[in-house]
Amino acid sequence: MDKLVVIAVIAMFLLGPKRLPIAAQWLGQAVRSLKRFADTAKDRAREELGDSIDDIEWTKLDPRQYDPRRIIRDALTETQTGSDPRREIEN
């Protein structure tokens, strides 16, 4: 919240009293437009996927949870425990 206040104060100084209402109006329209877009996308996904969209575990799909080192380690250990693809080509 403190960051928003600082940004608002800086905007007041940079834009001045004449252009600040116009910028605030534009920002409000942009936020409303983005909200409408997100609501439309959510409604469309719910319409196409049905009620099963509520059953999806979205936290598993969060890209911030992926650790590239773990993915590589898992892939390497999977190859070692499974069959060697090079041997399959030779036979």
C-alpha positions as CSV (number, residue, x, y, z in Angstrom):
1,M,0.0,0.0,0.0
2,D,2.9,2.3,0.8
3,K,4.3,1.8,-2.7
4,L,1.0,2.9,-4.3
5,V,1.0,6.1,-2.2
6,V,4.5,6.9,-3.4
7,I,3.6,6.3,-7.0
8,A,0.5,8.5,-6.6
9,V,2.6,11.4,-5.2
10,I,5.2,11.1,-8.0
11,A,2.4,11.0,-10.6
12,M,0.9,14.2,-9.0
13,F,4.2,16.0,-9.4
14,L,5.0,14.7,-12.9
15,L,1.6,15.1,-14.4
16,G,0.4,18.2,-12.7
17,P,-3.1,19.3,-11.7
18,K,-4.3,19.6,-15.3
19,R,-3.3,16.2,-16.7
20,L,-3.8,14.2,-13.5
21,P,-7.6,13.8,-13.8
22,I,-7.2,12.7,-17.4
23,A,-4.5,10.1,-16.4
24,A,-6.6,8.9,-13.5
25,Q,-9.6,8.5,-15.9
26,W,-7.5,6.5,-18.4
27,L,-6.1,4.3,-15.6
28,G,-9.6,3.6,-14.3
29,Q,-10.8,2.7,-17.8
30,A,-7.8,0.4,-18.3
31,V,-8.4,-1.4,-15.0
32,R,-12.1,-1.9,-15.7
33,S,-11.2,-3.2,-19.2
34,L,-8.7,-5.7,-17.7
35,K,-11.2,-6.8,-15.2
36,R,-13.9,-7.4,-17.9
37,F,-11.3,-9.3,-19.9
38,A,-10.4,-11.5,-17.0
39,D,-14.1,-12.1,-16.1
40,T,-14.9,-13.0,-19.7
41,A,-11.9,-15.4,-19.9
42,K,-13.0,-17.0,-16.6
43,D,-16.6,-17.4,-17.7
44,R,-15.5,-18.8,-21.1
45,A,-13.2,-21.3,-19.4
46,R,-16.0,-22.4,-17.0
47,E,-18.4,-22.7,-20.0
48,E,-16.0,-24.8,-22.0
49,L,-14.7,-27.0,-19.2
50,G,-17.9,-27.1,-17.2
51,D,-17.9,-27.6,-13.5
52,S,-14.7,-29.7,-13.6
53,I,-12.7,-26.4,-13.7
54,D,-13.3,-26.2,-9.9
55,D,-11.7,-29.6,-9.4
56,I,-8.4,-28.6,-11.1
57,E,-5.5,-28.2,-8.6
58,W,-4.1,-24.9,-9.9
59,T,-1.2,-24.8,-7.4
60,K,0.3,-27.8,-9.2
61,L,0.4,-25.7,-12.4
62,D,2.1,-22.7,-10.9
63,P,5.4,-22.2,-12.8
64,R,7.0,-20.7,-9.7
65,Q,7.0,-24.2,-8.1
66,Y,9.2,-25.7,-10.8
67,D,12.8,-26.1,-9.9
68,P,14.9,-26.7,-13.1
69,R,17.6,-28.6,-11.1
70,R,15.0,-31.0,-9.7
71,I,13.5,-31.5,-13.2
72,I,16.9,-32.4,-14.7
73,R,17.8,-34.6,-11.7
74,D,14.5,-36.5,-12.1
75,A,15.0,-36.9,-15.8
76,L,18.6,-38.2,-15.3
77,T,17.6,-40.7,-12.6
78,E,14.6,-41.8,-14.7
79,T,16.9,-42.5,-17.6
80,Q,19.3,-44.5,-15.4
81,T,16.6,-46.6,-13.9
82,G,14.8,-47.2,-17.2
83,S,16.2,-48.7,-20.4
84,D,19.0,-47.1,-22.3
85,P,17.6,-45.6,-25.5
86,R,20.9,-46.1,-27.3
87,R,20.8,-49.8,-26.7
88,E,17.3,-50.1,-28.1
89,I,18.6,-48.5,-31.4
90,E,21.6,-50.9,-31.6
91,N,19.4,-54.0,-31.2
